[in-house]
């Protein structure tokens, strides 16, 4: 336990000091940290899932509190919790199926799991997700006890425990932990390969001689464009520089290195150029459940311009960026103000910035937000590693990744304190 | 400017053509005068009323001679076709003329009749024969002796009244034609002088040209000038000019000449040969903008300075302004315009008319030379174009009776008045208007650095209004920092941010004040790049957008996008961010990388009129839809200033 504590504290510090940049890196490190937390958790004989959930939540809350704007952390924590619940459920149902095969065999899903006992529940869940199982009454019914049971985790754990008492306890406990770690590994794998999965779809969206506009820098966008380029599509990219971080310069450099025809434009020229653009492709910081996007600053302007000229606005987002929360006043609450030094030279304006100008309040404020909120109506398409989706569909997609009980982690923090 | 001067010449020529016969034979004139009084009943088209009396009357009178005017109208064409073989090359053109434009046929008839009238002994036989052949029957065969020139005069008149008639119906389209006529006329004048000795030659020339197309007619006009434009007639003409010119000029301006395109082969080549500066190589030029001249940066300054003594025909004041444009020391529409006008003023003061030249003509060409030099340093803004147009019109309208020094002082005071009324006073009026739209507690947003907006903010602050200002800025100009500095020093409470954060700050903004470089007559606001984005976001957040712009910057062009017409800035300015050493991603590119990378630094963009709530101008606060009205009214006004 102590070494995990050190790891957690280290990561917390990094988050607080904004040492980790990019949601992918954050997500990956969070998942790795949680994996070690899980592996270090001592498993009680009873109610193992609840214990795991409890320890993950305890760490997760702290991580989220460290940087609430870095939504990828919360996403991964919720994903891991969801994995634990699913593994637990699958083990339980497997055990129950083993107990009374005849009684439960009419349950199609159960028989399915019986047939592939070696597969982890997460894999099955992923498989079922990818086939987009129709929301039949059966699946609805199946989901209900799961979500209904968890609010009182201890009791549900007790139930499952009671039911599965007949199963071999020691083997099961080891199996649960093992399965969960296996599934978290898969999650980490998913996060690191989401670029490729998204980039694979590039050819379906980019045609010959297309003109694409993007703002700032995103690795997903870079891979996406390069994948299309590798497929012998020739197209032109306008890169808006993305002040005040000017990441667009970086992206432009990467793109020209890979042989793409690139034009670097200022952010102010976006409106002028968008009438000659066929598609806007951008990365995102996070995708909210309503289909809104928390994106690098400036993208709302680009999205409005794209809407004005009826240019498709496409957002690329790995599944770790899908956030199950509905945003409220996201421009302010899910935003972060960076240093004014990026905009103004302190030396030149120091006399105006400080409070010593006599009246008490400074005459000059510098606003340097990091993110923009793009409302769902401005987004034409999301491309995630599971394919393209409408903004209106995001809530449903998100429901596949998270269980409803984990959506509000903060409240538990409040009650815990 | 050539065209403008020509336009003056045109009426005189017309007049002369008319009156040529009057010296030898006095009869036709009284006659023509008499019918002119009858003419109203005769003229079936209401349009003819507005024609200048000089053009119309003769035909009337002739038509009287002819008898049934109406009958004559369709006839020529028909007759022509019948008589074609006998007529030879001359007729076809006539028939073309008549046949292709129905409204003209009447005019043609009129002219012919006039020709017939004057034919009383002035036309040469050969010509008359040709002429008559195209006529119905009338007394044209009577015309026995004619000078080729006078025929030509009649012919020359032919296009003009026709055009003036057409103008009434569609004034705009007629203008280029007229301009062409006058230019051709000038050219033809020289030609005819050469050819004057041999009348037969002239004839041949005429017939040759006539065979071509109606437009070739003007070629024949010059002869009548040579024929001796009597002094009296020229005076009469000048009277008429006073009335006519403004109308004509106005018509002329109805259709602005097409912009010169940089990628135009014929013109581009010439521009390069003439250019003072080295043209930057075409490397890294964005394909979409090849029609725009590349940015010339300050590194050419030493080169230009070294050529200072070679370019002695440039006035030092103009030269200085040009260098300031080039170095970027002078920016802002008003500042540039005022600097240019003052430089011209100085140049005019030091100007002396060279021997054997007229002040108006020589000075206009001088100014033209200055302007093209300034254009080389930096493309003109619309406002400067308007100011130059004003100055040239003033020069062109200088009374011939003025002495050189008088003319110079008039021009200088005209320039002063323009600066004062159109810029200084206009700004004062604008800030009065705009200040009424600022209330206590407002949060005003402005973009970049517009001097009018700055004055408005300071004025409102002086009035004691309590408000905050959001200064939005953008790379690479970062002009907002200078504005911010000036505002903060004056004690205004400011918020500074970058364009990208506009959606973030727009929540609390209550008014957006924007400056403009120009406003086009379709309501499009042509302004510093990024203005369109600001206006768009404000529109999306339901925040009113006020564009503050002096009316002299309005322009009758229309534009829909920011690409067809724009100005390119220094592309290398993009890769560097002042004060940010960490942004150096583009510093060390390999050649291969550079090959694929284009840097685009646009200077302006076009804001669609639907984003604009109101335009605050010296004529008051108007919706963008009223811009064409102002443009039209204003143009009239500044000609009269």
Interface residues (C-beta under 8 A of the other chain):
Chain A: X241 X242 X243 X244 X246 X249 X250 X252 X253 X255 X256 X257 X259 X260 X261 X262 X263 X264 X265 X266 X267 X268 X269 X270 X271 X272 X273 X275 X276 X297 X298 X300 X301 X304 X305 X308 X331 X335 X342 X343 X344 X345 X348 X349 X352 X361 X363 X364 X365 X366 X367 X368 X369 X372 X373
Chain B: X286 X288 X473 X474 X475 X476 X481 X484 X485 X488 X491 X492 X493 X494 X495 X496 X497 X498 X499 X500 X501 X502 X503 X504 X505 X507 X528 X529 X530 X532 X533 X536 X537 X540 X561 X562 X563 X566 X574 X575 X577 X579 X580 X583 X585 X586 X589 X593 X594 X595 X596 X597 X598 X599 X600 X601 X602 X605 X606
